[in-house]
Amino acid sequence: MNEIGSSVRPPRRLPPLLSLRAFEAAAAHLSFQRAALELSVTPSAISHQVRGLEDTLGQPLFRRLTRQLALTPAGQRLFDDLRMGFDLVEAGIDRLRRPAASQAVTLTTNTAFAARWVLPRMDAFRKACPGVELRLHASDTVVDLARGDADIAVRSGSGNWPGLVSQELMREHYAPLCSPMLGLKRAQELPKHRLIHCDWQPQALAPAVWPRWFREAGISPPRGRSMKASDLSFSDETHAMLAALAGHGIALLSLTLSAEELRSGALVQPFGPALDTGSYFLAVSSGRENEPAIRAVWEWIASQAAAG
């Protein structure tokens, strides 16, 4: 029968809980006095509870020596069982008292994407996924997801990586951007201005570099070397953007990562063309794509990318 109250459980045949707690504390310390301190009672109260437990069980649990206690074989067995049982009860109560622990997910991506796209959205992520702790690993060196160096990645490239499950997030384009302070309007004015260069990783499929831009624009590059002595060069795209914002020259920058500066007018795109550099992809080690915390991060990033 499934009716409430149809099954009556017999009462547990246990000694009083106070006597069991007193004995367990005394056995742990081998001292009534220290047990009394732990339980905030008097030593005589501990002694009384232990004596009552021994009477209930019909056998001694301690050998009372001069200024010392020692467990009897029966006392040792009972202490081992009680300690295990109380540890389990304590752990269960602790789990109820504290909030559910956050699940940590490490997201790895390049330094520019981390600084310009992920970090500004961290507050939104915490509100959307309160049970997940997102840890950000920003590096231009590709890490090994299969080895567990990170849990999920945002990478640029082909998306065809053995052992990984990937999903295209967004196409990426780079264009000449500069401060409106320069007053730059036409590509023909470029020789009068400093070009800002940025290093690309050797594995980049279609790097946005100035020689490529001049080719696709159908414009002859400035006379002389591909990089003049007055030009600036950075290893990090964020630094190249800062230089452009300060009016130090014109840089080929990501339209995705510069979106806020373009909206505010801090940077302008005086002319084209914009270079197609491929796509950003979400990637995770095959077999881990349906882990709840990783799936939560995956879906949140995908939704943010779709929102633009």
Secondary structure, 3 states (H helix, E strand, C coil): CCCCCCCCCCCCCCCCHHHHHHHHHHHHHCCHHHHHHHHCCCHHHHHHHHHHHHHHHCCCCEEEECCEEEECHHHHHHHHHHHHHHHHHHHHHHHHHCCCCCEEEEEEECHHHHHHHHHHHHHHHHHHCCCEEEEEEECCCCCCCCCCCCCEEEEEECCCCCCEEEEEEEEEEEEEEECHHHCCCCHHHHHHCCEEEECCCCCCCCCCCHHHHHHHHCCCCCCCCCCCCCCEEECCHHHHHHHHHCCCCEEEEECCCCHHHHHHCCCECCCCCCEEEEEEEEEEECCCCCCHHHHHHHHHHHHHHHHC
